[in-house]
Amino acid sequence: MDFKDCRVWITGASSGIGEALAVAFHCAGAKLVLSARRVDELKRVQALCGGEPDTRIVPMDVTNAAELPEKTQLALGVFNGVDILVLNAGITQRSLTRDTDESVYRQLMEVNFFASEALARAVLPSMLAQKSGHMVVISSIAGKFGVPLRSGYSASKFALHGFFEVLRAEEEKNGIHVTMVCPGYIRTDISLSALRGDGAKHAKMDPRISKGMPAPECARRILRGVARGKNEIIVGVKGERSLVYLKRFVPDLLTRMVGWRG
């Protein structure tokens, strides 16, 4: 997996899968632009990735549409372009549909879908101009089938698949490749900041996540798939890949398996 001098921009780079991807790309020789809201955490990850000049930070809130053009130009200007755009920023949910406020659904869509859609379209002209580019979109297993307590999260991830599969179909002939990444249970802090039905933080570590695949191993598998130009990468602990195939071939069985009785 040689990404020497490849220019990689990663959103949501201050923790979890984003942090692990930053370290993995750095070890593979890439030049990095790291973005997230928390400047101190970005600087910490920057230090893990060798610091300047080959790892730079562009702090940003991906949901702030007003600052998107400026931040995009800053990121593109760091290394005079971007070869790989990793759209990783996201937030999850832990609430029954009947107990979820409308504002929570809108926040999930803003962070998980609209931010990625807008940033992809902002970067696309530069990739078209250089006649090459690779967008790596961090979706979820929950973007392949509905998961209880994650109605808004699953919806936002389903939306990513629809949008980026169309983008791939339209622009592959112009040198733009899209890889959809569907992680299962990965050992990160994502459940701590998950939204409850009233918008408050879940603030708990899910048992399955605590026993999930380590984030560095997840990142290694993602890089391997990106290097091979895969359209879709499914990453998770034993058995999670099989759920995707069950959805495709025996959906009624999967429905019974994921059913939740609260």
Phi and psi restraints in degrees (value plus and minus 20) as a CYANA .aco file:
   2 ASP   PHI    -122.4   -82.4
   2 ASP   PSI      92.0   132.0
   3 PHE   PHI    -136.8   -96.8
   3 PHE   PSI      12.5    52.5
   4 LYS   PHI     -75.5   -35.5
   4 LYS   PSI     104.7   144.7
   5 ASP   PHI      44.9    84.9
   5 ASP   PSI     -10.6    29.4
   6 CYS   PHI     -91.0   -51.0
   6 CYS   PSI     114.6   154.6
   7 ARG   PHI    -112.0   -72.0
   7 ARG   PSI      93.3   133.3
   8 VAL   PHI    -140.7  -100.7
   8 VAL   PSI     106.8   146.8
   9 TRP   PHI    -130.8   -90.8
   9 TRP   PSI     102.5   142.5
  10 ILE   PHI    -138.4   -98.4
  10 ILE   PSI     104.8   144.8
  11 THR   PHI    -114.3   -74.3
  11 THR   PSI     138.7   178.7
  12 GLY   PHI      42.3    82.3
  12 GLY   PSI      17.7    57.7
  13 ALA   PHI    -109.7   -69.7
  13 ALA   PSI     -17.3    22.7
  14 SER   PHI    -107.9   -67.9
  14 SER   PSI     -25.8    14.2
  15 SER   PHI    -186.9  -146.9
  15 SER   PSI     153.9   193.9
  16 GLY   PHI      36.5    76.5
  16 GLY   PSI    -157.8  -117.8
  17 ILE   PHI     -82.7   -42.7
  17 ILE   PSI     -57.4   -17.4
  18 GLY   PHI     -80.8   -40.8
  18 GLY   PSI     -65.5   -25.5
  19 GLU   PHI     -81.6   -41.6
  19 GLU   PSI     -65.8   -25.8
  20 ALA   PHI     -82.7   -42.7
  20 ALA   PSI     -58.5   -18.5
  21 LEU   PHI     -86.0   -46.0
  21 LEU   PSI     -59.4   -19.4
  22 ALA   PHI     -79.2   -39.2
  22 ALA   PSI     -67.4   -27.4
  23 VAL   PHI     -84.0   -44.0
  23 VAL   PSI     -61.9   -21.9
  24 ALA   PHI     -85.2   -45.2
  24 ALA   PSI     -64.9   -24.9
  25 PHE   PHI     -84.5   -44.5
  25 PHE   PSI     -58.7   -18.7
  26 HIS   PHI     -80.1   -40.1
  26 HIS   PSI     -66.9   -26.9
  27 CYS   PHI     -83.7   -43.7
  27 CYS   PSI     -44.3    -4.3
  28 ALA   PHI    -109.6   -69.6
  28 ALA   PSI     -16.1    23.9
  29 GLY   PHI      77.0   117.0
  29 GLY   PSI     -11.9    28.1
  30 ALA   PHI     -98.1   -58.1
  30 ALA   PSI     137.6   177.6
  31 LYS   PHI    -117.0   -77.0
  31 LYS   PSI     112.8   152.8
  32 LEU   PHI    -138.3   -98.3
  32 LEU   PSI     121.3   161.3
  33 VAL   PHI    -137.8   -97.8
  33 VAL   PSI     101.6   141.6
  34 LEU   PHI    -131.8   -91.8
  34 LEU   PSI     111.7   151.7
  35 SER   PHI    -150.3  -110.3
  35 SER   PSI     123.4   163.4
  36 ALA   PHI    -196.6  -156.6
  36 ALA   PSI     157.5   197.5
  37 ARG   PHI    -101.9   -61.9
  37 ARG   PSI     -55.7   -15.7
  38 ARG   PHI    -104.8   -64.8
  38 ARG   PSI      83.4   123.4
  39 VAL   PHI     -84.0   -44.0
  39 VAL   PSI     -63.2   -23.2
  40 ASP   PHI     -80.4   -40.4
  40 ASP   PSI     -61.6   -21.6
  41 GLU   PHI     -90.3   -50.3
  41 GLU   PSI     -55.8   -15.8
  42 LEU   PHI     -81.6   -41.6
  42 LEU   PSI     -61.7   -21.7
  43 LYS   PHI     -85.3   -45.3
  43 LYS   PSI     -55.9   -15.9
  44 ARG   PHI     -82.9   -42.9
  44 ARG   PSI     -66.7   -26.7
  45 VAL   PHI     -86.8   -46.8
  45 VAL   PSI     -57.5   -17.5
  46 GLN   PHI     -77.5   -37.5
  46 GLN   PSI     -62.4   -22.4
  47 ALA   PHI     -84.4   -44.4
  47 ALA   PSI     -58.4   -18.4
  48 LEU   PHI     -82.6   -42.6
  48 LEU   PSI     -46.5    -6.5
  49 CYS   PHI    -121.5   -81.5
  49 CYS   PSI       6.8    46.8
  50 GLY   PHI      68.8   108.8
  50 GLY   PSI     -26.1    13.9
  51 GLY   PHI      47.3    87.3
  51 GLY   PSI    -187.8  -147.8
  52 GLU   PHI     -90.8   -50.8
  52 GLU   PSI     135.2   175.2
  53 PRO   PHI    -111.8   -71.8
  53 PRO   PSI     -28.0    12.0
  54 ASP   PHI    -110.5   -70.5
  54 ASP   PSI     -25.9    14.1
  55 THR   PHI    -150.0  -110.0
  55 THR   PSI      97.2   137.2
  56 ARG   PHI    -140.1  -100.1
  56 ARG   PSI     140.6   180.6
  57 ILE   PHI    -139.7   -99.7
  57 ILE   PSI     122.9   162.9
  58 VAL   PHI    -150.3  -110.3
  58 VAL   PSI      68.8   108.8
  59 PRO   PHI     -81.0   -41.0
  59 PRO   PSI     118.4   158.4
  60 MET   PHI    -184.3  -144.3
  60 MET   PSI     132.9   172.9
  61 ASP   PHI    -119.5   -79.5
  61 ASP   PSI      92.6   132.6
  62 VAL   PHI     -84.7   -44.7
  62 VAL   PSI     -36.5     3.5
  63 THR   PHI    -111.3   -71.3
  63 THR   PSI     -21.8    18.2
  64 ASN   PHI    -107.3   -67.3
  64 ASN   PSI      72.3   112.3
  65 ALA   PHI     -83.7   -43.7
  65 ALA   PSI     -51.1   -11.1
  66 ALA   PHI     -85.2   -45.2
  66 ALA   PSI     -54.2   -14.2
  67 GLU   PHI    -114.6   -74.6
  67 GLU   PSI     -22.3    17.7
  68 LEU   PHI     -78.8   -38.8
  68 LEU   PSI     -67.1   -27.1
  69 PRO   PHI     -79.2   -39.2
  69 PRO   PSI     -63.4   -23.4
  70 GLU   PHI     -84.9   -44.9
  70 GLU   PSI     -66.3   -26.3
  71 LYS   PHI     -84.9   -44.9
  71 LYS   PSI     -56.7   -16.7
  72 THR   PHI     -83.4   -43.4
  72 THR   PSI     -64.7   -24.7
  73 GLN   PHI     -84.8   -44.8
  73 GLN   PSI     -57.2   -17.2
  74 LEU   PHI     -81.7   -41.7
  74 LEU   PSI     -67.6   -27.6
  75 ALA   PHI     -85.3   -45.3
  75 ALA   PSI     -62.5   -22.5
  76 LEU   PHI     -86.4   -46.4
  76 LEU   PSI     -49.6    -9.6
  77 GLY   PHI     -98.5   -58.5
  77 GLY   PSI     -38.8     1.2
  78 VAL   PHI     -79.1   -39.1
  78 VAL   PSI     -69.9   -29.9
  79 PHE   PHI    -140.9  -100.9
  79 PHE   PSI       2.0    42.0
  80 ASN   PHI      40.8    80.8
  80 ASN   PSI      24.8    64.8
  81 GLY   PHI     110.8   150.8
  81 GLY   PSI     150.2   190.2
  82 VAL   PHI    -152.2  -112.2
  82 VAL   PSI     110.7   150.7
  83 ASP   PHI    -112.0   -72.0
  83 ASP   PSI     -59.4   -19.4
  84 ILE   PHI    -148.5  -108.5
  84 ILE   PSI     103.5   143.5
  85 LEU   PHI    -126.0   -86.0
  85 LEU   PSI      97.4   137.4
  86 VAL   PHI    -123.2   -83.2
  86 VAL   PSI      90.5   130.5
  87 LEU   PHI    -115.6   -75.6
  87 LEU   PSI      73.5   113.5
  88 ASN   PHI    -134.8   -94.8
  88 ASN   PSI     -40.7    -0.7
  89 ALA   PHI     -77.0   -37.0
  89 ALA   PSI     113.5   153.5
  90 GLY   PHI    -191.5  -151.5
  90 GLY   PSI     147.9   187.9
  91 ILE   PHI    -164.2  -124.2
  91 ILE   PSI     130.7   170.7
  92 THR   PHI    -136.8   -96.8
  92 THR   PSI    -188.7  -148.7
  93 GLN   PHI    -166.4  -126.4
  93 GLN   PSI     129.7   169.7
  94 ARG   PHI    -161.8  -121.8
  94 ARG   PSI      63.2   103.2
  95 SER   PHI    -184.1  -144.1
  95 SER   PSI     127.2   167.2
  96 LEU   PHI     -86.0   -46.0
  96 LEU   PSI     128.2   168.2
  97 THR   PHI     -75.9   -35.9
  97 THR   PSI     -63.5   -23.5
  98 ARG   PHI     -87.6   -47.6
  98 ARG   PSI     -37.5     2.5
  99 ASP   PHI    -125.3   -85.3
  99 ASP   PSI     -13.4    26.6
 100 THR   PHI    -119.7   -79.7
 100 THR   PSI     106.4   146.4
 101 ASP   PHI     -91.5   -51.5
 101 ASP   PSI     128.3   168.3
 102 GLU   PHI     -77.1   -37.1
 102 GLU   PSI     -54.4   -14.4
 103 SER   PHI     -83.1   -43.1
 103 SER   PSI     -50.9   -10.9
 104 VAL   PHI     -88.1   -48.1
 104 VAL   PSI     -62.9   -22.9
 105 TYR   PHI     -80.6   -40.6
 105 TYR   PSI     -61.5   -21.5
 106 ARG   PHI     -87.7   -47.7
 106 ARG   PSI     -57.1   -17.1
 107 GLN   PHI     -86.2   -46.2
 107 GLN   PSI     -61.9   -21.9
 108 LEU   PHI     -80.6   -40.6
 108 LEU   PSI     -63.0   -23.0
 109 MET   PHI     -88.2   -48.2
 109 MET   PSI     -58.6   -18.6
 110 GLU   PHI     -81.8   -41.8
 110 GLU   PSI     -67.5   -27.5
 111 VAL   PHI     -95.1   -55.1
 111 VAL   PSI     -68.8   -28.8
 112 ASN   PHI    -103.5   -63.5
 112 ASN   PSI     -52.7   -12.7
 113 PHE   PHI    -129.4   -89.4
 113 PHE   PSI     -82.1   -42.1
 114 PHE   PHI     -81.0   -41.0
 114 PHE   PSI     -57.0   -17.0
 115 ALA   PHI     -83.5   -43.5
 115 ALA   PSI     -64.0   -24.0
 116 SER   PHI     -88.4   -48.4
 116 SER   PSI     -62.3   -22.3
 117 GLU   PHI     -79.6   -39.6
 117 GLU   PSI     -66.3   -26.3
 118 ALA   PHI     -87.3   -47.3
 118 ALA   PSI     -61.8   -21.8
 119 LEU   PHI     -88.6   -48.6
 119 LEU   PSI     -59.4   -19.4
 120 ALA   PHI     -79.1   -39.1
 120 ALA   PSI     -64.4   -24.4
 121 ARG   PHI     -90.3   -50.3
 121 ARG   PSI     -48.5    -8.5
 122 ALA   PHI     -90.8   -50.8
 122 ALA   PSI     -55.0   -15.0
 123 VAL   PHI    -106.5   -66.5
 123 VAL   PSI     -45.2    -5.2
 124 LEU   PHI     -73.1   -33.1
 124 LEU   PSI     -64.9   -24.9
 125 PRO   PHI     -77.5   -37.5
 125 PRO   PSI     -57.7   -17.7
 126 SER   PHI     -88.9   -48.9
 126 SER   PSI     -55.4   -15.4
 127 MET   PHI     -89.6   -49.6
 127 MET   PSI     -58.8   -18.8
 128 LEU   PHI     -84.2   -44.2
 128 LEU   PSI     -57.9   -17.9
 129 ALA   PHI     -84.6   -44.6
 129 ALA   PSI     -56.7   -16.7
 130 GLN   PHI    -109.8   -69.8
 130 GLN   PSI     -20.2    19.8
 131 LYS   PHI      41.7    81.7
 131 LYS   PSI       8.4    48.4
 132 SER   PHI    -185.2  -145.2
 132 SER   PSI     133.7   173.7
 133 GLY   PHI     149.7   189.7
 133 GLY   PSI     131.5   171.5
 134 HIS   PHI    -154.6  -114.6
 134 HIS   PSI     100.1   140.1
 135 MET   PHI    -123.4   -83.4
 135 MET   PSI     104.0   144.0
 136 VAL   PHI    -130.8   -90.8
 136 VAL   PSI      92.9   132.9
 137 VAL   PHI    -127.6   -87.6
 137 VAL   PSI      97.9   137.9
 138 ILE   PHI    -105.5   -65.5
 138 ILE   PSI      82.4   122.4
 139 SER   PHI    -116.5   -76.5
 139 SER   PSI    -149.7  -109.7
 140 SER   PHI    -191.5  -151.5
 140 SER   PSI     137.9   177.9
 141 ILE   PHI     -74.9   -34.9
 141 ILE   PSI     -53.6   -13.6
 142 ALA   PHI     -89.6   -49.6
 142 ALA   PSI     -25.6    14.4
 143 GLY   PHI    -110.4   -70.4
 143 GLY   PSI     -22.6    17.4
 144 LYS   PHI    -123.7   -83.7
 144 LYS   PSI     -46.8    -6.8
 145 PHE   PHI    -177.1  -137.1
 145 PHE   PSI     133.4   173.4
 146 GLY   PHI     -89.5   -49.5
 146 GLY   PSI     118.5   158.5
 147 VAL   PHI    -142.2  -102.2
 147 VAL   PSI     110.1   150.1
 148 PRO   PHI     -72.9   -32.9
 148 PRO   PSI     124.7   164.7
 149 LEU   PHI      53.2    93.2
 149 LEU   PSI     -12.4    27.6
 150 ARG   PHI    -155.2  -115.2
 150 ARG   PSI      18.7    58.7
 151 SER   PHI     -79.1   -39.1
 151 SER   PSI     -66.4   -26.4
 152 GLY   PHI     -92.8   -52.8
 152 GLY   PSI     -57.6   -17.6
 153 TYR   PHI     -83.4   -43.4
 153 TYR   PSI     -69.2   -29.2
 154 SER   PHI     -79.8   -39.8
 154 SER   PSI     -62.0   -22.0
 155 ALA   PHI     -80.3   -40.3
 155 ALA   PSI     -62.5   -22.5
 156 SER   PHI     -86.4   -46.4
 156 SER   PSI     -55.4   -15.4
 157 LYS   PHI     -96.1   -56.1
 157 LYS   PSI     -56.8   -16.8
 158 PHE   PHI     -77.5   -37.5
 158 PHE   PSI     -61.6   -21.6
 159 ALA   PHI     -82.1   -42.1
 159 ALA   PSI     -59.3   -19.3
 160 LEU   PHI     -78.4   -38.4
 160 LEU   PSI     -63.8   -23.8
 161 HIS   PHI     -82.4   -42.4
 161 HIS   PSI     -64.8   -24.8
 162 GLY   PHI     -81.6   -41.6
 162 GLY   PSI     -67.4   -27.4
 163 PHE   PHI     -84.6   -44.6
 163 PHE   PSI     -70.2   -30.2
 164 PHE   PHI     -97.9   -57.9
 164 PHE   PSI     -43.5    -3.5
 165 GLU   PHI     -88.3   -48.3
 165 GLU   PSI     -55.9   -15.9
 166 VAL   PHI     -88.0   -48.0
 166 VAL   PSI     -63.8   -23.8
 167 LEU   PHI     -78.5   -38.5
 167 LEU   PSI     -62.4   -22.4
 168 ARG   PHI     -80.5   -40.5
 168 ARG   PSI     -66.8   -26.8
 169 ALA   PHI     -82.0   -42.0
 169 ALA   PSI     -54.8   -14.8
 170 GLU   PHI     -98.4   -58.4
 170 GLU   PSI     -56.8   -16.8
 171 GLU   PHI    -134.3   -94.3
 171 GLU   PSI     -22.9    17.1
 172 GLU   PHI     -77.0   -37.0
 172 GLU   PSI     -58.6   -18.6
 173 LYS   PHI     -86.4   -46.4
 173 LYS   PSI     -37.2     2.8
 174 ASN   PHI    -120.6   -80.6
 174 ASN   PSI      -5.9    34.1
 175 GLY   PHI      71.4   111.4
 175 GLY   PSI     -11.8    28.2
 176 ILE   PHI    -121.6   -81.6
 176 ILE   PSI     100.2   140.2
 177 HIS   PHI    -128.8   -88.8
 177 HIS   PSI     127.4   167.4
 178 VAL   PHI    -146.4  -106.4
 178 VAL   PSI     108.7   148.7
 179 THR   PHI    -137.2   -97.2
 179 THR   PSI     101.8   141.8
 180 MET   PHI    -112.7   -72.7
 180 MET   PSI     107.5   147.5
 181 VAL   PHI    -131.1   -91.1
 181 VAL   PSI     107.5   147.5
 182 CYS   PHI    -139.8   -99.8
 182 CYS   PSI      67.2   107.2
 183 PRO   PHI     -95.9   -55.9
 183 PRO   PSI     129.0   169.0
 184 GLY   PHI    -115.6   -75.6
 184 GLY   PSI    -148.0  -108.0
 185 TYR   PHI    -101.7   -61.7
 185 TYR   PSI      88.9   128.9
 186 ILE   PHI    -135.5   -95.5
 186 ILE   PSI     116.8   156.8
 187 ARG   PHI     -94.4   -54.4
 187 ARG   PSI      68.2   108.2
 188 THR   PHI    -156.3  -116.3
 188 THR   PSI    -197.6  -157.6
 189 ASP   PHI    -114.2   -74.2
 189 ASP   PSI      -2.5    37.5
 190 ILE   PHI     -79.2   -39.2
 190 ILE   PSI     -54.9   -14.9
 191 SER   PHI     -91.8   -51.8
 191 SER   PSI     -41.7    -1.7
 192 LEU   PHI     -84.9   -44.9
 192 LEU   PSI     -55.8   -15.8
 193 SER   PHI    -120.8   -80.8
 193 SER   PSI     -11.4    28.6
 194 ALA   PHI     -79.5   -39.5
 194 ALA   PSI     128.5   168.5
 195 LEU   PHI    -108.8   -68.8
 195 LEU   PSI     112.5   152.5
 196 ARG   PHI    -104.6   -64.6
 196 ARG   PSI     157.2   197.2
 197 GLY   PHI     -80.8   -40.8
 197 GLY   PSI     -49.1    -9.1
 198 ASP   PHI    -113.3   -73.3
 198 ASP   PSI     -15.7    24.3
 199 GLY   PHI      73.8   113.8
 199 GLY   PSI     -30.2     9.8
 200 ALA   PHI     -90.9   -50.9
 200 ALA   PSI     141.4   181.4
 201 LYS   PHI     -97.6   -57.6
 201 LYS   PSI     121.2   161.2
 202 HIS   PHI     -81.5   -41.5
 202 HIS   PSI     -62.5   -22.5
 203 ALA   PHI      38.1    78.1
 203 ALA   PSI      10.1    50.1
 204 LYS   PHI    -155.6  -115.6
 204 LYS   PSI     126.2   166.2
 205 MET   PHI    -107.2   -67.2
 205 MET   PSI     100.1   140.1
 206 ASP   PHI     -87.0   -47.0
 206 ASP   PSI     115.2   155.2
 207 PRO   PHI     -76.2   -36.2
 207 PRO   PSI     -61.1   -21.1
 208 ARG   PHI     -88.6   -48.6
 208 ARG   PSI     -53.6   -13.6
 209 ILE   PHI     -89.8   -49.8
 209 ILE   PSI     -59.3   -19.3
 210 SER   PHI     -82.9   -42.9
 210 SER   PSI     -44.0    -4.0
 211 LYS   PHI    -124.0   -84.0
 211 LYS   PSI      -8.8    31.2
 212 GLY   PHI     -97.7   -57.7
 212 GLY   PSI    -197.2  -157.2
 213 MET   PHI     -84.9   -44.9
 213 MET   PSI     115.8   155.8
 214 PRO   PHI     -80.2   -40.2
 214 PRO   PSI     121.5   161.5
 215 ALA   PHI     -78.2   -38.2
 215 ALA   PSI     -59.3   -19.3
 216 PRO   PHI     -80.8   -40.8
 216 PRO   PSI     -56.8   -16.8
 217 GLU   PHI     -88.4   -48.4
 217 GLU   PSI     -59.7   -19.7
 218 CYS   PHI     -78.8   -38.8
 218 CYS   PSI     -66.2   -26.2
 219 ALA   PHI     -82.4   -42.4
 219 ALA   PSI     -60.8   -20.8
 220 ARG   PHI     -79.8   -39.8
 220 ARG   PSI     -62.6   -22.6
 221 ARG   PHI     -89.6   -49.6
 221 ARG   PSI     -55.2   -15.2
 222 ILE   PHI     -85.4   -45.4
 222 ILE   PSI     -65.7   -25.7
 223 LEU   PHI     -80.7   -40.7
 223 LEU   PSI     -59.4   -19.4
 224 ARG   PHI     -81.4   -41.4
 224 ARG   PSI     -62.8   -22.8
 225 GLY   PHI     -87.7   -47.7
 225 GLY   PSI     -58.5   -18.5
 226 VAL   PHI     -84.6   -44.6
 226 VAL   PSI     -63.1   -23.1
 227 ALA   PHI     -80.8   -40.8
 227 ALA   PSI     -50.8   -10.8
 228 ARG   PHI    -108.6   -68.6
 228 ARG   PSI     -20.8    19.2
 229 GLY   PHI      49.8    89.8
 229 GLY   PSI      10.3    50.3
 230 LYS   PHI     -88.0   -48.0
 230 LYS   PSI     126.6   166.6
 231 ASN   PHI     -96.9   -56.9
 231 ASN   PSI     -51.8   -11.8
 232 GLU   PHI    -165.1  -125.1
 232 GLU   PSI     117.8   157.8
 233 ILE   PHI    -146.9  -106.9
 233 ILE   PSI     103.0   143.0
 234 ILE   PHI    -127.2   -87.2
 234 ILE   PSI     102.4   142.4
 235 VAL   PHI    -146.2  -106.2
 235 VAL   PSI     110.7   150.7
 236 GLY   PHI     156.3   196.3
 236 GLY   PSI    -199.3  -159.3
 237 VAL   PHI     -94.7   -54.7
 237 VAL   PSI     153.9   193.9
 238 LYS   PHI     -74.0   -34.0
 238 LYS   PSI     110.4   150.4
 239 GLY   PHI      78.2   118.2
 239 GLY   PSI     -41.4    -1.4
 240 GLU   PHI     -90.5   -50.5
 240 GLU   PSI     -55.3   -15.3
 241 ARG   PHI     -81.9   -41.9
 241 ARG   PSI     -56.3   -16.3
 242 SER   PHI     -84.2   -44.2
 242 SER   PSI     -47.2    -7.2
 243 LEU   PHI     -83.0   -43.0
 243 LEU   PSI     -55.8   -15.8
 244 VAL   PHI     -85.6   -45.6
 244 VAL   PSI     -59.7   -19.7
 245 TYR   PHI     -91.8   -51.8
 245 TYR   PSI     -53.7   -13.7
 246 LEU   PHI     -82.2   -42.2
 246 LEU   PSI     -60.6   -20.6
 247 LYS   PHI     -80.1   -40.1
 247 LYS   PSI     -57.6   -17.6
 248 ARG   PHI     -95.5   -55.5
 248 ARG   PSI     -61.7   -21.7
 249 PHE   PHI    -125.3   -85.3
 249 PHE   PSI     -52.6   -12.6
 250 VAL   PHI    -156.3  -116.3
 250 VAL   PSI      46.5    86.5
 251 PRO   PHI     -79.9   -39.9
 251 PRO   PSI     -52.0   -12.0
 252 ASP   PHI     -84.6   -44.6
 252 ASP   PSI     -57.3   -17.3
 253 LEU   PHI     -84.9   -44.9
 253 LEU   PSI     -63.8   -23.8
 254 LEU   PHI     -82.3   -42.3
 254 LEU   PSI     -59.9   -19.9
 255 THR   PHI     -76.8   -36.8
 255 THR   PSI     -62.5   -22.5
 256 ARG   PHI     -88.2   -48.2
 256 ARG   PSI     -54.1   -14.1
 257 MET   PHI     -90.9   -50.9
 257 MET   PSI     -59.7   -19.7
 258 VAL   PHI    -111.8   -71.8
 258 VAL   PSI     -24.3    15.7
 259 GLY   PHI     -76.2   -36.2
 259 GLY   PSI     121.0   161.0
 260 TRP   PHI    -144.7  -104.7
 260 TRP   PSI     108.9   148.9
 261 ARG   PHI    -132.8   -92.8
 261 ARG   PSI      79.0   119.0
